[in-house]
Amino acid sequence: MAKVVIYCTATCPYCNMAKRLLDSKGASYESIDIGGDSKQWADLEAKTGRNTVPQIFIGDHHVGGFDDLSAADKRGEIDSLLNA
């Protein structure tokens, strides 16, 4: 299974929804809380072009946020990314 990384904050409801969706897929993931770390936040924004959480990576693929993850799941793309 591909490595999954979620950049999040402790109080973000969309982060929790993304984790629940991935849990429902049986995916394990690394959750990185960037809430109190302005350098990590700036690094993530430079890497993704976005300044919101969650930001989800499956393997080398930047999925995006929860809305992107949910839409990709509805299109049937998440399973193939997870199993790549």
mmCIF file of the N, C-alpha and C atoms, coordinates in Angstrom:
data_MODEL
# 
_entry.id   MODEL 
# 
loop_
_atom_site.group_PDB 
_atom_site.id 
_atom_site.type_symbol 
_atom_site.label_atom_id 
_atom_site.label_alt_id 
_atom_site.label_comp_id 
_atom_site.label_asym_id 
_atom_site.label_entity_id 
_atom_site.label_seq_id 
_atom_site.pdbx_PDB_ins_code 
_atom_site.Cartn_x 
_atom_site.Cartn_y 
_atom_site.Cartn_z 
_atom_site.occupancy 
_atom_site.B_iso_or_equiv 
_atom_site.pdbx_formal_charge 
_atom_site.auth_seq_id 
_atom_site.auth_comp_id 
_atom_site.auth_asym_id 
_atom_site.auth_atom_id 
_atom_site.pdbx_PDB_model_num 
ATOM 1   N N  . MET A 1 1  ? 0.855   -1.184 0.000  1.00 0.00 ? 1  MET A N  1 
ATOM 2   C CA . MET A 1 1  ? 0.000   0.000  0.000  1.00 0.00 ? 1  MET A CA 1 
ATOM 3   C C  . MET A 1 1  ? 0.897   1.241  0.000  1.00 0.00 ? 1  MET A C  1 
ATOM 4   N N  . ALA A 1 2  ? 0.479   2.259  -0.732 1.00 0.00 ? 2  ALA A N  1 
ATOM 5   C CA . ALA A 1 2  ? 1.243   3.500  -0.844 1.00 0.00 ? 2  ALA A CA 1 
ATOM 6   C C  . ALA A 1 2  ? 1.286   4.234  0.498  1.00 0.00 ? 2  ALA A C  1 
ATOM 7   N N  . LYS A 1 3  ? 2.346   4.966  0.705  1.00 0.00 ? 3  LYS A N  1 
ATOM 8   C CA . LYS A 1 3  ? 2.478   5.782  1.912  1.00 0.00 ? 3  LYS A CA 1 
ATOM 9   C C  . LYS A 1 3  ? 1.508   6.966  1.809  1.00 0.00 ? 3  LYS A C  1 
ATOM 10  N N  . VAL A 1 4  ? 0.787   7.219  2.896  1.00 0.00 ? 4  VAL A N  1 
ATOM 11  C CA . VAL A 1 4  ? -0.167  8.320  2.943  1.00 0.00 ? 4  VAL A CA 1 
ATOM 12  C C  . VAL A 1 4  ? 0.266   9.274  4.053  1.00 0.00 ? 4  VAL A C  1 
ATOM 13  N N  . VAL A 1 5  ? 0.313   10.562 3.713  1.00 0.00 ? 5  VAL A N  1 
ATOM 14  C CA . VAL A 1 5  ? 0.665   11.595 4.685  1.00 0.00 ? 5  VAL A CA 1 
ATOM 15  C C  . VAL A 1 5  ? -0.425  12.656 4.669  1.00 0.00 ? 5  VAL A C  1 
ATOM 16  N N  . ILE A 1 6  ? -0.895  13.008 5.865  1.00 0.00 ? 6  ILE A N  1 
ATOM 17  C CA . ILE A 1 6  ? -1.902  14.054 6.007  1.00 0.00 ? 6  ILE A CA 1 
ATOM 18  C C  . ILE A 1 6  ? -1.315  15.160 6.869  1.00 0.00 ? 6  ILE A C  1 
ATOM 19  N N  . TYR A 1 7  ? -1.233  16.354 6.309  1.00 0.00 ? 7  TYR A N  1 
ATOM 20  C CA . TYR A 1 7  ? -0.849  17.534 7.081  1.00 0.00 ? 7  TYR A CA 1 
ATOM 21  C C  . TYR A 1 7  ? -2.134  18.132 7.624  1.00 0.00 ? 7  TYR A C  1 
ATOM 22  N N  . CYS A 1 8  ? -2.174  18.361 8.928  1.00 0.00 ? 8  CYS A N  1 
ATOM 23  C CA . CYS A 1 8  ? -3.427  18.754 9.559  1.00 0.00 ? 8  CYS A CA 1 
ATOM 24  C C  . CYS A 1 8  ? -3.178  19.652 10.766 1.00 0.00 ? 8  CYS A C  1 
ATOM 25  N N  . THR A 1 9  ? -4.269  20.035 11.403 1.00 0.00 ? 9  THR A N  1 
ATOM 26  C CA . THR A 1 9  ? -4.230  20.688 12.711 1.00 0.00 ? 9  THR A CA 1 
ATOM 27  C C  . THR A 1 9  ? -5.177  19.923 13.629 1.00 0.00 ? 9  THR A C  1 
ATOM 28  N N  . ALA A 1 10 ? -4.986  20.088 14.925 1.00 0.00 ? 10 ALA A N  1 
ATOM 29  C CA . ALA A 1 10 ? -5.756  19.326 15.904 1.00 0.00 ? 10 ALA A CA 1 
ATOM 30  C C  . ALA A 1 10 ? -7.243  19.663 15.884 1.00 0.00 ? 10 ALA A C  1 
ATOM 31  N N  . THR A 1 11 ? -7.608  20.873 15.500 1.00 0.00 ? 11 THR A N  1 
ATOM 32  C CA . THR A 1 11 ? -9.004  21.301 15.596 1.00 0.00 ? 11 THR A CA 1 
ATOM 33  C C  . THR A 1 11 ? -9.736  21.338 14.257 1.00 0.00 ? 11 THR A C  1 
ATOM 34  N N  . CYS A 1 12 ? -9.143  20.814 13.218 1.00 0.00 ? 12 CYS A N  1 
ATOM 35  C CA . CYS A 1 12 ? -9.721  20.895 11.868 1.00 0.00 ? 12 CYS A CA 1 
ATOM 36  C C  . CYS A 1 12 ? -10.723 19.768 11.626 1.00 0.00 ? 12 CYS A C  1 
ATOM 37  N N  . PRO A 1 13 ? -12.006 20.104 11.440 1.00 0.00 ? 13 PRO A N  1 
ATOM 38  C CA . PRO A 1 13 ? -12.993 19.050 11.183 1.00 0.00 ? 13 PRO A CA 1 
ATOM 39  C C  . PRO A 1 13 ? -12.784 18.357 9.835  1.00 0.00 ? 13 PRO A C  1 
ATOM 40  N N  . TYR A 1 14 ? -12.280 19.068 8.840  1.00 0.00 ? 14 TYR A N  1 
ATOM 41  C CA . TYR A 1 14 ? -12.031 18.452 7.540  1.00 0.00 ? 14 TYR A CA 1 
ATOM 42  C C  . TYR A 1 14 ? -10.883 17.447 7.620  1.00 0.00 ? 14 TYR A C  1 
ATOM 43  N N  . CYS A 1 15 ? -9.923  17.718 8.496  1.00 0.00 ? 15 CYS A N  1 
ATOM 44  C CA . CYS A 1 15 ? -8.830  16.764 8.717  1.00 0.00 ? 15 CYS A CA 1 
ATOM 45  C C  . CYS A 1 15 ? -9.396  15.467 9.279  1.00 0.00 ? 15 CYS A C  1 
ATOM 46  N N  . ASN A 1 16 ? -10.294 15.587 10.253 1.00 0.00 ? 16 ASN A N  1 
ATOM 47  C CA . ASN A 1 16 ? -10.907 14.401 10.853 1.00 0.00 ? 16 ASN A CA 1 
ATOM 48  C C  . ASN A 1 16 ? -11.742 13.636 9.834  1.00 0.00 ? 16 ASN A C  1 
ATOM 49  N N  . MET A 1 17 ? -12.450 14.337 8.963  1.00 0.00 ? 17 MET A N  1 
ATOM 50  C CA . MET A 1 17 ? -13.239 13.660 7.933  1.00 0.00 ? 17 MET A CA 1 
ATOM 51  C C  . MET A 1 17 ? -12.331 12.927 6.949  1.00 0.00 ? 17 MET A C  1 
ATOM 52  N N  . ALA A 1 18 ? -11.202 13.531 6.601  1.00 0.00 ? 18 ALA A N  1 
ATOM 53  C CA . ALA A 1 18 ? -10.253 12.879 5.701  1.00 0.00 ? 18 ALA A CA 1 
ATOM 54  C C  . ALA A 1 18 ? -9.699  11.606 6.341  1.00 0.00 ? 18 ALA A C  1 
ATOM 55  N N  . LYS A 1 19 ? -9.382  11.678 7.614  1.00 0.00 ? 19 LYS A N  1 
ATOM 56  C CA . LYS A 1 19 ? -8.870  10.499 8.322  1.00 0.00 ? 19 LYS A CA 1 
ATOM 57  C C  . LYS A 1 19 ? -9.929  9.407  8.369  1.00 0.00 ? 19 LYS A C  1 
ATOM 58  N N  . ARG A 1 20 ? -11.171 9.780  8.614  1.00 0.00 ? 20 ARG A N  1 
ATOM 59  C CA . ARG A 1 20 ? -12.251 8.781  8.641  1.00 0.00 ? 20 ARG A CA 1 
ATOM 60  C C  . ARG A 1 20 ? -12.423 8.122  7.275  1.00 0.00 ? 20 ARG A C  1 
ATOM 61  N N  . LEU A 1 21 ? -12.346 8.905  6.206  1.00 0.00 ? 21 LEU A N  1 
ATOM 62  C CA . LEU A 1 21 ? -12.470 8.330  4.866  1.00 0.00 ? 21 LEU A CA 1 
ATOM 63  C C  . LEU A 1 21 ? -11.337 7.339  4.625  1.00 0.00 ? 21 LEU A C  1 
ATOM 64  N N  . LEU A 1 22 ? -10.116 7.719  4.980  1.00 0.00 ? 22 LEU A N  1 
ATOM 65  C CA . LEU A 1 22 ? -8.977  6.818  4.784  1.00 0.00 ? 22 LEU A CA 1 
ATOM 66  C C  . LEU A 1 22 ? -9.085  5.597  5.686  1.00 0.00 ? 22 LEU A C  1 
ATOM 67  N N  . ASP A 1 23 ? -9.580  5.783  6.919  1.00 0.00 ? 23 ASP A N  1 
ATOM 68  C CA . ASP A 1 23 ? -9.802  4.643  7.810  1.00 0.00 ? 23 ASP A CA 1 
ATOM 69  C C  . ASP A 1 23 ? -10.783 3.661  7.181  1.00 0.00 ? 23 ASP A C  1 
ATOM 70  N N  . SER A 1 24 ? -11.824 4.184  6.537  1.00 0.00 ? 24 SER A N  1 
ATOM 71  C CA . SER A 1 24 ? -12.831 3.316  5.916  1.00 0.00 ? 24 SER A CA 1 
ATOM 72  C C  . SER A 1 24 ? -12.239 2.502  4.768  1.00 0.00 ? 24 SER A C  1 
ATOM 73  N N  . LYS A 1 25 ? -11.133 2.990  4.213  1.00 0.00 ? 25 LYS A N  1 
ATOM 74  C CA . LYS A 1 25 ? -10.438 2.279  3.140  1.00 0.00 ? 25 LYS A CA 1 
ATOM 75  C C  . LYS A 1 25 ? -9.405  1.296  3.686  1.00 0.00 ? 25 LYS A C  1 
ATOM 76  N N  . GLY A 1 26 ? -9.213  1.309  5.004  1.00 0.00 ? 26 GLY A N  1 
ATOM 77  C CA . GLY A 1 26 ? -8.197  0.454  5.612  1.00 0.00 ? 26 GLY A CA 1 
ATOM 78  C C  . GLY A 1 26 ? -6.792  0.975  5.421  1.00 0.00 ? 26 GLY A C  1 
ATOM 79  N N  . ALA A 1 27 ? -6.669  2.239  5.080  1.00 0.00 ? 27 ALA A N  1 
ATOM 80  C CA . ALA A 1 27 ? -5.356  2.836  4.817  1.00 0.00 ? 27 ALA A CA 1 
ATOM 81  C C  . ALA A 1 27 ? -4.721  3.304  6.118  1.00 0.00 ? 27 ALA A C  1 
ATOM 82  N N  . SER A 1 28 ? -3.438  3.065  6.254  1.00 0.00 ? 28 SER A N  1 
ATOM 83  C CA . SER A 1 28 ? -2.704  3.662  7.362  1.00 0.00 ? 28 SER A CA 1 
ATOM 84  C C  . SER A 1 28 ? -2.077  4.951  6.833  1.00 0.00 ? 28 SER A C  1 
ATOM 85  N N  . TYR A 1 29 ? -1.853  5.884  7.726  1.00 0.00 ? 29 TYR A N  1 
ATOM 86  C CA . TYR A 1 29 ? -1.332  7.177  7.299  1.00 0.00 ? 29 TYR A CA 1 
ATOM 87  C C  . TYR A 1 29 ? -0.523  7.805  8.417  1.00 0.00 ? 29 TYR A C  1 
ATOM 88  N N  . GLU A 1 30 ? 0.349   8.701  8.000  1.00 0.00 ? 30 GLU A N  1 
ATOM 89  C CA . GLU A 1 30 ? 1.106   9.516  8.939  1.00 0.00 ? 30 GLU A CA 1 
ATOM 90  C C  . GLU A 1 30 ? 0.402   10.859 9.021  1.00 0.00 ? 30 GLU A C  1 
ATOM 91  N N  . SER A 1 31 ? 0.052   11.261 10.219 1.00 0.00 ? 31 SER A N  1 
ATOM 92  C CA . SER A 1 31 ? -0.621  12.537 10.436 1.00 0.00 ? 31 SER A CA 1 
ATOM 93  C C  . SER A 1 31 ? 0.389   13.511 11.016 1.00 0.00 ? 31 SER A C  1 
ATOM 94  N N  . ILE A 1 32 ? 0.601   14.625 10.338 1.00 0.00 ? 32 ILE A N  1 
ATOM 95  C CA . ILE A 1 32 ? 1.564   15.627 10.779 1.00 0.00 ? 32 ILE A CA 1 
ATOM 96  C C  . ILE A 1 32 ? 0.808   16.887 11.154 1.00 0.00 ? 32 ILE A C  1 
ATOM 97  N N  . ASP A 1 33 ? 0.808   17.199 12.447 1.00 0.00 ? 33 ASP A N  1 
ATOM 98  C CA . ASP A 1 33 ? 0.114   18.381 12.960 1.00 0.00 ? 33 ASP A CA 1 
ATOM 99  C C  . ASP A 1 33 ? 1.025   19.597 12.786 1.00 0.00 ? 33 ASP A C  1 
ATOM 100 N N  . ILE A 1 34 ? 0.601   20.512 11.914 1.00 0.00 ? 34 ILE A N  1 
ATOM 101 C CA . ILE A 1 34 ? 1.411   21.704 11.651 1.00 0.00 ? 34 ILE A CA 1 
ATOM 102 C C  . ILE A 1 34 ? 0.819   22.947 12.304 1.00 0.00 ? 34 ILE A C  1 
ATOM 103 N N  . GLY A 1 35 ? -0.188  22.755 13.135 1.00 0.00 ? 35 GLY A N  1 
ATOM 104 C CA . GLY A 1 35 ? -0.917  23.878 13.721 1.00 0.00 ? 35 GLY A CA 1 
ATOM 105 C C  . GLY A 1 35 ? -0.068  24.888 14.454 1.00 0.00 ? 35 GLY A C  1 
ATOM 106 N N  . GLY A 1 36 ? 0.932   24.441 15.171 1.00 0.00 ? 36 GLY A N  1 
ATOM 107 C CA . GLY A 1 36 ? 1.741   25.373 15.948 1.00 0.00 ? 36 GLY A CA 1 
ATOM 108 C C  . GLY A 1 36 ? 3.105   25.643 15.354 1.00 0.00 ? 36 GLY A C  1 
ATOM 109 N N  . ASP A 1 37 ? 3.307   25.273 14.112 1.00 0.00 ? 37 ASP A N  1 
ATOM 110 C CA . ASP A 1 37 ? 4.637   25.368 13.503 1.00 0.00 ? 37 ASP A CA 1 
ATOM 111 C C  . ASP A 1 37 ? 4.563   26.199 12.219 1.00 0.00 ? 37 ASP A C  1 
ATOM 112 N N  . SER A 1 38 ? 4.865   27.474 12.326 1.00 0.00 ? 38 SER A N  1 
ATOM 113 C CA . SER A 1 38 ? 4.753   28.361 11.168 1.00 0.00 ? 38 SER A CA 1 
ATOM 114 C C  . SER A 1 38 ? 5.724   27.989 10.050 1.00 0.00 ? 38 SER A C  1 
ATOM 115 N N  . LYS A 1 39 ? 6.877   27.429 10.377 1.00 0.00 ? 39 LYS A N  1 
ATOM 116 C CA . LYS A 1 39 ? 7.824   27.023 9.340  1.00 0.00 ? 39 LYS A CA 1 
ATOM 117 C C  . LYS A 1 39 ? 7.273   25.847 8.541  1.00 0.00 ? 39 LYS A C  1 
ATOM 118 N N  . GLN A 1 40 ? 6.738   24.832 9.236  1.00 0.00 ? 40 GLN A N  1 
ATOM 119 C CA . GLN A 1 40 ? 6.148   23.700 8.514  1.00 0.00 ? 40 GLN A CA 1 
ATOM 120 C C  . GLN A 1 40 ? 4.974   24.159 7.658  1.00 0.00 ? 40 GLN A C  1 
ATOM 121 N N  . TRP A 1 41 ? 4.185   25.095 8.193  1.00 0.00 ? 41 TRP A N  1 
ATOM 122 C CA . TRP A 1 41 ? 3.031   25.613 7.447  1.00 0.00 ? 41 TRP A CA 1 
ATOM 123 C C  . TRP A 1 41 ? 3.516   26.306 6.164  1.00 0.00 ? 41 TRP A C  1 
ATOM 124 N N  . ALA A 1 42 ? 4.543   27.139 6.296  1.00 0.00 ? 42 ALA A N  1 
ATOM 125 C CA . ALA A 1 42 ? 5.091   27.846 5.128  1.00 0.00 ? 42 ALA A CA 1 
ATOM 126 C C  . ALA A 1 42 ? 5.688   26.857 4.127  1.00 0.00 ? 42 ALA A C  1 
ATOM 127 N N  . ASP A 1 43 ? 6.364   25.828 4.626  1.00 0.00 ? 43 ASP A N  1 
ATOM 128 C CA . ASP A 1 43 ? 6.936   24.816 3.740  1.00 0.00 ? 43 ASP A CA 1 
ATOM 129 C C  . ASP A 1 43 ? 5.840   24.071 2.978  1.00 0.00 ? 43 ASP A C  1 
ATOM 130 N N  . LEU A 1 44 ? 4.751   23.748 3.681  1.00 0.00 ? 44 LEU A N  1 
ATOM 131 C CA . LEU A 1 44 ? 3.642   23.054 3.030  1.00 0.00 ? 44 LEU A CA 1 
ATOM 132 C C  . LEU A 1 44 ? 2.995   23.938 1.972  1.00 0.00 ? 44 LEU A C  1 
ATOM 133 N N  . GLU A 1 45 ? 2.822   25.224 2.287  1.00 0.00 ? 45 GLU A N  1 
ATOM 134 C CA . GLU A 1 45 ? 2.237   26.148 1.314  1.00 0.00 ? 45 GLU A CA 1 
ATOM 135 C C  . GLU A 1 45 ? 3.128   26.275 0.080  1.00 0.00 ? 45 GLU A C  1 
ATOM 136 N N  . ALA A 1 46 ? 4.445   26.313 0.288  1.00 0.00 ? 46 ALA A N  1 
ATOM 137 C CA . ALA A 1 46 ? 5.368   26.388 -0.849 1.00 0.00 ? 46 ALA A CA 1 
ATOM 138 C C  . ALA A 1 46 ? 5.299   25.113 -1.689 1.00 0.00 ? 46 ALA A C  1 
ATOM 139 N N  . LYS A 1 47 ? 5.105   23.979 -1.030 1.00 0.00 ? 47 LYS A N  1 
ATOM 140 C CA . LYS A 1 47 ? 5.067   22.685 -1.722 1.00 0.00 ? 47 LYS A CA 1 
ATOM 141 C C  . LYS A 1 47 ? 3.758   22.480 -2.490 1.00 0.00 ? 47 LYS A C  1 
ATOM 142 N N  . THR A 1 48 ? 2.637   22.967 -1.935 1.00 0.00 ? 48 THR A N  1 
ATOM 143 C CA . THR A 1 48 ? 1.325   22.671 -2.521 1.00 0.00 ? 48 THR A CA 1 
ATOM 144 C C  . THR A 1 48 ? 0.655   23.859 -3.190 1.00 0.00 ? 48 THR A C  1 
ATOM 145 N N  . GLY A 1 49 ? 1.086   25.073 -2.840 1.00 0.00 ? 49 GLY A N  1 
ATOM 146 C CA . GLY A 1 49 ? 0.410   26.266 -3.336 1.00 0.00 ? 49 GLY A CA 1 
ATOM 147 C C  . GLY A 1 49 ? -0.878  26.557 -2.588 1.00 0.00 ? 49 GLY A C  1 
ATOM 148 N N  . ARG A 1 50 ? -1.116  25.849 -1.508 1.00 0.00 ? 50 ARG A N  1 
ATOM 149 C CA . ARG A 1 50 ? -2.336  26.020 -0.717 1.00 0.00 ? 50 ARG A CA 1 
ATOM 150 C C  . ARG A 1 50 ? -1.977  26.334 0.727  1.00 0.00 ? 50 ARG A C  1 
ATOM 151 N N  . ASN A 1 51 ? -2.858  27.077 1.389  1.00 0.00 ? 51 ASN A N  1 
ATOM 152 C CA . ASN A 1 51 ? -2.598  27.417 2.789  1.00 0.00 ? 51 ASN A CA 1 
ATOM 153 C C  . ASN A 1 51 ? -3.723  26.918 3.702  1.00 0.00 ? 51 ASN A C  1 
ATOM 154 N N  . THR A 1 52 ? -4.279  25.780 3.351  1.00 0.00 ? 52 THR A N  1 
ATOM 155 C CA . THR A 1 52 ? -5.343  25.172 4.136  1.00 0.00 ? 52 THR A CA 1 
ATOM 156 C C  . THR A 1 52 ? -4.962  23.742 4.496  1.00 0.00 ? 52 THR A C  1 
ATOM 157 N N  . VAL A 1 53 ? -5.621  23.228 5.513  1.00 0.00 ? 53 VAL A N  1 
ATOM 158 C CA . VAL A 1 53 ? -5.467  21.822 5.878  1.00 0.00 ? 53 VAL A CA 1 
ATOM 159 C C  . VAL A 1 53 ? -6.835  21.168 5.819  1.00 0.00 ? 53 VAL A C  1 
ATOM 160 N N  . PRO A 1 54 ? -6.885  19.895 5.584  1.00 0.00 ? 54 PRO A N  1 
ATOM 161 C CA . PRO A 1 54 ? -5.747  18.999 5.408  1.00 0.00 ? 54 PRO A CA 1 
ATOM 162 C C  . PRO A 1 54 ? -5.148  19.118 4.013  1.00 0.00 ? 54 PRO A C  1 
ATOM 163 N N  . GLN A 1 55 ? -3.917  18.705 3.909  1.00 0.00 ? 55 GLN A N  1 
ATOM 164 C CA . GLN A 1 55 ? -3.283  18.487 2.620  1.00 0.00 ? 55 GLN A CA 1 
ATOM 165 C C  . GLN A 1 55 ? -2.829  17.037 2.640  1.00 0.00 ? 55 GLN A C  1 
ATOM 166 N N  . ILE A 1 56 ? -3.265  16.286 1.658  1.00 0.00 ? 56 ILE A N  1 
ATOM 167 C CA . ILE A 1 56 ? -3.117  14.840 1.660  1.00 0.00 ? 56 ILE A CA 1 
ATOM 168 C C  . ILE A 1 56 ? -2.242  14.408 0.490  1.00 0.00 ? 56 ILE A C  1 
ATOM 169 N N  . PHE A 1 57 ? -1.283  13.556 0.804  1.00 0.00 ? 57 PHE A N  1 
ATOM 170 C CA . PHE A 1 57 ? -0.400  12.977 -0.199 1.00 0.00 ? 57 PHE A CA 1 
ATOM 171 C C  . PHE A 1 57 ? -0.549  11.465 -0.143 1.00 0.00 ? 57 PHE A C  1 
ATOM 172 N N  . ILE A 1 58 ? -0.739  10.850 -1.292 1.00 0.00 ? 58 ILE A N  1 
ATOM 173 C CA . ILE A 1 58 ? -0.731  9.395  -1.405 1.00 0.00 ? 58 ILE A CA 1 
ATOM 174 C C  . ILE A 1 58 ? 0.417   9.054  -2.331 1.00 0.00 ? 58 ILE A C  1 
ATOM 175 N N  . GLY A 1 59 ? 1.433   8.431  -1.763 1.00 0.00 ? 59 GLY A N  1 
ATOM 176 C CA . GLY A 1 59 ? 2.671   8.227  -2.509 1.00 0.00 ? 59 GLY A CA 1 
ATOM 177 C C  . GLY A 1 59 ? 3.236   9.601  -2.851 1.00 0.00 ? 59 GLY A C  1 
ATOM 178 N N  . ASP A 1 60 ? 3.614   9.797  -4.089 1.00 0.00 ? 60 ASP A N  1 
ATOM 179 C CA . ASP A 1 60 ? 4.125   11.094 -4.538 1.00 0.00 ? 60 ASP A CA 1 
ATOM 180 C C  . ASP A 1 60 ? 3.021   12.008 -5.049 1.00 0.00 ? 60 ASP A C  1 
ATOM 181 N N  . HIS A 1 61 ? 1.787   11.531 -5.042 1.00 0.00 ? 61 HIS A N  1 
ATOM 182 C CA . HIS A 1 61 ? 0.655   12.276 -5.597 1.00 0.00 ? 61 HIS A CA 1 
ATOM 183 C C  . HIS A 1 61 ? 0.031   13.191 -4.537 1.00 0.00 ? 61 HIS A C  1 
ATOM 184 N N  . HIS A 1 62 ? -0.033  14.485 -4.836 1.00 0.00 ? 62 HIS A N  1 
ATOM 185 C CA . HIS A 1 62 ? -0.719  15.435 -3.953 1.00 0.00 ? 62 HIS A CA 1 
ATOM 186 C C  . HIS A 1 62 ? -2.198  15.389 -4.303 1.00 0.00 ? 62 HIS A C  1 
ATOM 187 N N  . VAL A 1 63 ? -2.985  14.792 -3.417 1.00 0.00 ? 63 VAL A N  1 
ATOM 188 C CA . VAL A 1 63 ? -4.425  14.686 -3.647 1.00 0.00 ? 63 VAL A CA 1 
ATOM 189 C C  . VAL A 1 63 ? -5.089  16.037 -3.456 1.00 0.00 ? 63 VAL A C  1 
ATOM 190 N N  . GLY A 1 64 ? -4.672  16.774 -2.433 1.00 0.00 ? 64 GLY A N  1 
ATOM 191 C CA . GLY A 1 64 ? -5.271  18.059 -2.088 1.00 0.00 ? 64 GLY A CA 1 
ATOM 192 C C  . GLY A 1 64 ? -5.910  17.983 -0.729 1.00 0.00 ? 64 GLY A C  1 
ATOM 193 N N  . GLY A 1 65 ? -7.026  18.673 -0.563 1.00 0.00 ? 65 GLY A N  1 
ATOM 194 C CA . GLY A 1 65 ? -7.728  18.707 0.707  1.00 0.00 ? 65 GLY A CA 1 
ATOM 195 C C  . GLY A 1 65 ? -8.821  17.654 0.781  1.00 0.00 ? 65 GLY A C  1 
ATOM 196 N N  . PHE A 1 66 ? -9.670  17.769 1.810  1.00 0.00 ? 66 PHE A N  1 
ATOM 197 C CA . PHE A 1 66 ? -10.729 16.779 1.985  1.00 0.00 ? 66 PHE A CA 1 
ATOM 198 C C  . PHE A 1 66 ? -11.682 16.743 0.806  1.00 0.00 ? 66 PHE A C  1 
ATOM 199 N N  . ASP A 1 67 ? -12.091 17.896 0.299  1.00 0.00 ? 67 ASP A N  1 
ATOM 200 C CA . ASP A 1 67 ? -13.013 17.915 -0.843 1.00 0.00 ? 67 ASP A CA 1 
ATOM 201 C C  . ASP A 1 67 ? -12.410 17.190 -2.036 1.00 0.00 ? 67 ASP A C  1 
ATOM 202 N N  . ASP A 1 68 ? -11.111 17.389 -2.260 1.00 0.00 ? 68 ASP A N  1 
ATOM 203 C CA . ASP A 1 68 ? -10.424 16.715 -3.363 1.00 0.00 ? 68 ASP A CA 1 
ATOM 204 C C  . ASP A 1 68 ? -10.371 15.206 -3.129 1.00 0.00 ? 68 ASP A C  1 
ATOM 205 N N  . LEU A 1 69 ? -10.076 14.808 -1.887 1.00 0.00 ? 69 LEU A N  1 
ATOM 206 C CA . LEU A 1 69 ? -10.021 13.391 -1.535 1.00 0.00 ? 69 LEU A CA 1 
ATOM 207 C C  . LEU A 1 69 ? -11.382 12.732 -1.740 1.00 0.00 ? 69 LEU A C  1 
ATOM 208 N N  . SER A 1 70 ? -12.425 13.390 -1.264 1.00 0.00 ? 70 SER A N  1 
ATOM 209 C CA . SER A 1 70 ? -13.776 12.854 -1.377 1.00 0.00 ? 70 SER A CA 1 
ATOM 210 C C  . SER A 1 70 ? -14.193 12.723 -2.849 1.00 0.00 ? 70 SER A C  1 
ATOM 211 N N  . ALA A 1 71 ? -13.908 13.745 -3.640 1.00 0.00 ? 71 ALA A N  1 
ATOM 212 C CA . ALA A 1 71 ? -14.254 13.708 -5.068 1.00 0.00 ? 71 ALA A CA 1 
ATOM 213 C C  . ALA A 1 71 ? -13.486 12.602 -5.784 1.00 0.00 ? 71 ALA A C  1 
ATOM 214 N N  . ALA A 1 72 ? -12.204 12.459 -5.468 1.00 0.00 ? 72 ALA A N  1 
ATOM 215 C CA . ALA A 1 72 ? -11.401 11.406 -6.092 1.00 0.00 ? 72 ALA A CA 1 
ATOM 216 C C  . ALA A 1 72 ? -11.924 10.032 -5.685 1.00 0.00 ? 72 ALA A C  1 
ATOM 217 N N  . ASP A 1 73 ? -12.372 9.898  -4.447 1.00 0.00 ? 73 ASP A N  1 
ATOM 218 C CA . ASP A 1 73 ? -12.945 8.631  -3.999 1.00 0.00 ? 73 ASP A CA 1 
ATOM 219 C C  . ASP A 1 73 ? -14.227 8.328  -4.775 1.00 0.00 ? 73 ASP A C  1 
ATOM 220 N N  . LYS A 1 74 ? -15.070 9.324  -4.974 1.00 0.00 ? 74 LYS A N  1 
ATOM 221 C CA . LYS A 1 74 ? -16.318 9.123  -5.722 1.00 0.00 ? 74 LYS A CA 1 
ATOM 222 C C  . LYS A 1 74 ? -16.051 8.745  -7.174 1.00 0.00 ? 74 LYS A C  1 
ATOM 223 N N  . ARG A 1 75 ? -14.916 9.209  -7.708 1.00 0.00 ? 75 ARG A N  1 
ATOM 224 C CA . ARG A 1 75 ? -14.532 8.845  -9.080 1.00 0.00 ? 75 ARG A CA 1 
ATOM 225 C C  . ARG A 1 75 ? -13.832 7.479  -9.124 1.00 0.00 ? 75 ARG A C  1 
ATOM 226 N N  . GLY A 1 76 ? -13.601 6.873  -7.959 1.00 0.00 ? 76 GLY A N  1 
ATOM 227 C CA . GLY A 1 76 ? -12.950 5.565  -7.899 1.00 0.00 ? 76 GLY A CA 1 
ATOM 228 C C  . GLY A 1 76 ? -11.442 5.607  -8.016 1.00 0.00 ? 76 GLY A C  1 
ATOM 229 N N  . GLU A 1 77 ? -10.838 6.754  -7.760 1.00 0.00 ? 77 GLU A N  1 
ATOM 230 C CA . GLU A 1 77 ? -9.393  6.911  -7.953 1.00 0.00 ? 77 GLU A CA 1 
ATOM 231 C C  . GLU A 1 77 ? -8.563  6.592  -6.711 1.00 0.00 ? 77 GLU A C  1 
ATOM 232 N N  . ILE A 1 78 ? -9.147  6.687  -5.535 1.00 0.00 ? 78 ILE A N  1 
ATOM 233 C CA . ILE A 1 78 ? -8.364  6.547  -4.305 1.00 0.00 ? 78 ILE A CA 1 
ATOM 234 C C  . ILE A 1 78 ? -7.843  5.124  -4.136 1.00 0.00 ? 78 ILE A C  1 
ATOM 235 N N  . ASP A 1 79 ? -8.676  4.135  -4.393 1.00 0.00 ? 79 ASP A N  1 
ATOM 236 C CA . ASP A 1 79 ? -8.224  2.743  -4.230 1.00 0.00 ? 79 ASP A CA 1 
ATOM 237 C C  . ASP A 1 79 ? -7.000  2.438  -5.079 1.00 0.00 ? 79 ASP A C  1 
ATOM 238 N N  . SER A 1 80 ? -7.005  2.907  -6.321 1.00 0.00 ? 80 SER A N  1 
ATOM 239 C CA . SER A 1 80 ? -5.853  2.633  -7.189 1.00 0.00 ? 80 SER A CA 1 
ATOM 240 C C  . SER A 1 80 ? -4.611  3.385  -6.710 1.00 0.00 ? 80 SER A C  1 
ATOM 241 N N  . LEU A 1 81 ? -4.788  4.590  -6.184 1.00 0.00 ? 81 LEU A N  1 
ATOM 242 C CA . LEU A 1 81 ? -3.638  5.318  -5.640 1.00 0.00 ? 81 LEU A CA 1 
ATOM 243 C C  . LEU A 1 81 ? -3.080  4.598  -4.409 1.00 0.00 ? 81 LEU A C  1 
ATOM 244 N N  . LEU A 1 82 ? -3.977  4.136  -3.546 1.00 0.00 ? 82 LEU A N  1 
ATOM 245 C CA . LEU A 1 82 ? -3.535  3.448  -2.336 1.00 0.00 ? 82 LEU A CA 1 
ATOM 246 C C  . LEU A 1 82 ? -2.817  2.141  -2.649 1.00 0.00 ? 82 LEU A C  1 
ATOM 247 N N  . ASN A 1 83 ? -3.226  1.484  -3.707 1.00 0.00 ? 83 ASN A N  1 
ATOM 248 C CA . ASN A 1 83 ? -2.647  0.176  -4.040 1.00 0.00 ? 83 ASN A CA 1 
ATOM 249 C C  . ASN A 1 83 ? -1.512  0.255  -5.040 1.00 0.00 ? 83 ASN A C  1 
ATOM 250 N N  . ALA A 1 84 ? -1.090  1.468  -5.383 1.00 0.00 ? 84 ALA A N  1 
ATOM 251 C CA . ALA A 1 84 ? 0.005   1.619  -6.357 1.00 0.00 ? 84 ALA A CA 1 
ATOM 252 C C  . ALA A 1 84 ? 1.338   1.237  -5.756 1.00 0.00 ? 84 ALA A C  1 
# 
